[in-house]
């Protein structure tokens, strides 16, 4: 028959029982220190450091003079290209980058967030690096044009990739 935990403790000499109790108390105290006291104190120190940094930053900002207002003349917004001009520019950039444009179709015009959006659907093929250079060229040369959607698939003939692209030209909405 196996003795129970209470029977094992009752059979121990008093000195061993006291040492066991002290060990359990020390382990419990270490856990309480680690979990209940030390972690919140470390967090408090971090928060105090952040607060001191913010106070120093705000003091510097208050002491610094407020810069003069920017000139009233804002730069003129970039006029978006017409759909045909955009197709011509995209095709010329594709030719320069070594990309073949198979199809370019203007999409519907709609209003998005107070701006007119004219879309253009393009299907092309070329090497991965050529397509990347072509897309970089579009973004650099057409500031009012953004890429809405891009699908890149492997082509049937080796290293060439098929790309399906939707561009959007944005302009300010005409006010009545």
URJOFEN-V642577 format. One record per backbone hydrogen bond with DSSP energy under -0.5 kcal/mol. CO is the residue of the C=O (numbers start at 1). NH is the residue of the N-H. E is the energy in kcal/mol with one decimal. If there is no record, write none. Layout:
# URJOFEN-V642577
co->CO nh->NH e->E
co->CO nh->NH e->E
This chain:
# URJOFEN-V642577
co->4 nh->8 e->-2.1
co->5 nh->9 e->-2.3
co->6 nh->10 e->-2.5
co->7 nh->11 e->-1.5
co->8 nh->12 e->-0.7
co->9 nh->12 e->-0.8
co->13 nh->17 e->-2.1
co->14 nh->18 e->-2.5
co->15 nh->19 e->-2.0
co->16 nh->20 e->-2.3
co->17 nh->21 e->-2.2
co->18 nh->22 e->-2.4
co->19 nh->23 e->-2.2
co->20 nh->24 e->-2.3
co->21 nh->25 e->-2.3
co->22 nh->26 e->-2.5
co->23 nh->27 e->-2.3
co->24 nh->28 e->-2.4
co->25 nh->29 e->-2.5
co->26 nh->30 e->-2.3
co->27 nh->31 e->-2.2
co->28 nh->32 e->-2.5
co->29 nh->33 e->-2.5
co->30 nh->34 e->-2.5
co->31 nh->35 e->-3.0
co->32 nh->36 e->-2.3
co->32 nh->37 e->-1.0
co->33 nh->37 e->-0.7
co->33 nh->38 e->-3.3
co->34 nh->39 e->-1.0
co->37 nh->41 e->-1.8
co->38 nh->42 e->-2.3
co->39 nh->43 e->-2.3
co->40 nh->44 e->-2.5
co->41 nh->45 e->-2.2
co->42 nh->46 e->-2.0
co->43 nh->47 e->-2.4
co->44 nh->48 e->-2.4
co->45 nh->49 e->-2.1
co->46 nh->50 e->-2.4
co->47 nh->51 e->-2.5
co->48 nh->52 e->-2.3
co->49 nh->53 e->-2.3
co->50 nh->54 e->-2.7
co->51 nh->55 e->-2.5
co->52 nh->56 e->-2.3
co->53 nh->57 e->-2.4
co->54 nh->58 e->-2.7
co->55 nh->59 e->-2.1
co->56 nh->60 e->-1.9
co->57 nh->61 e->-2.3
co->58 nh->62 e->-2.3
co->59 nh->63 e->-2.0
co->60 nh->64 e->-1.7
co->72 nh->74 e->-0.7
co->82 nh->86 e->-2.7
co->83 nh->87 e->-2.3
co->84 nh->88 e->-2.3
co->85 nh->89 e->-2.6
co->86 nh->90 e->-2.8
co->87 nh->91 e->-2.5
co->88 nh->92 e->-2.4
co->89 nh->93 e->-2.4
co->90 nh->94 e->-2.2
co->91 nh->95 e->-2.4
co->92 nh->96 e->-2.3
co->93 nh->97 e->-1.7
co->94 nh->98 e->-1.0
co->94 nh->99 e->-3.2
co->95 nh->98 e->-0.6
co->99 nh->101 e->-0.6
co->100 nh->102 e->-0.6
co->100 nh->125 e->-2.2
co->103 nh->123 e->-2.7
co->105 nh->121 e->-3.0
co->108 nh->119 e->-1.2
co->110 nh->112 e->-0.5
co->110 nh->117 e->-3.5
co->112 nh->115 e->-1.8
co->114 nh->173 e->-1.2
co->115 nh->112 e->-3.2
co->116 nh->118 e->-0.5
co->116 nh->171 e->-1.7
co->117 nh->110 e->-2.3
co->117 nh->119 e->-0.5
co->118 nh->169 e->-3.1
co->119 nh->107 e->-3.1
co->120 nh->167 e->-2.7
co->121 nh->105 e->-2.8
co->122 nh->165 e->-3.0
co->123 nh->102 e->-2.6
co->123 nh->103 e->-1.9
co->124 nh->163 e->-3.0
co->125 nh->100 e->-3.0
co->126 nh->161 e->-3.5
co->127 nh->131 e->-2.7
co->128 nh->132 e->-2.3
co->129 nh->133 e->-2.4
co->130 nh->134 e->-2.4
co->131 nh->135 e->-2.6
co->132 nh->136 e->-2.3
co->133 nh->137 e->-2.2
co->134 nh->138 e->-2.2
co->135 nh->139 e->-2.3
co->136 nh->140 e->-2.2
co->137 nh->141 e->-2.5
co->138 nh->142 e->-1.9
co->142 nh->145 e->-1.6
co->144 nh->170 e->-2.8
co->146 nh->148 e->-0.7
co->146 nh->168 e->-2.6
co->149 nh->166 e->-2.4
co->151 nh->164 e->-2.7
co->153 nh->162 e->-3.1
co->156 nh->158 e->-0.8
co->157 nh->160 e->-0.9
co->159 nh->128 e->-0.5
co->160 nh->155 e->-2.2
co->161 nh->126 e->-1.9
co->162 nh->153 e->-3.1
co->163 nh->124 e->-2.6
co->164 nh->151 e->-2.9
co->165 nh->122 e->-3.0
co->165 nh->167 e->-0.5
co->166 nh->148 e->-2.8
co->166 nh->149 e->-1.3
co->167 nh->120 e->-2.2
co->168 nh->146 e->-2.7
co->168 nh->170 e->-0.5
co->169 nh->118 e->-2.5
co->171 nh->116 e->-2.9
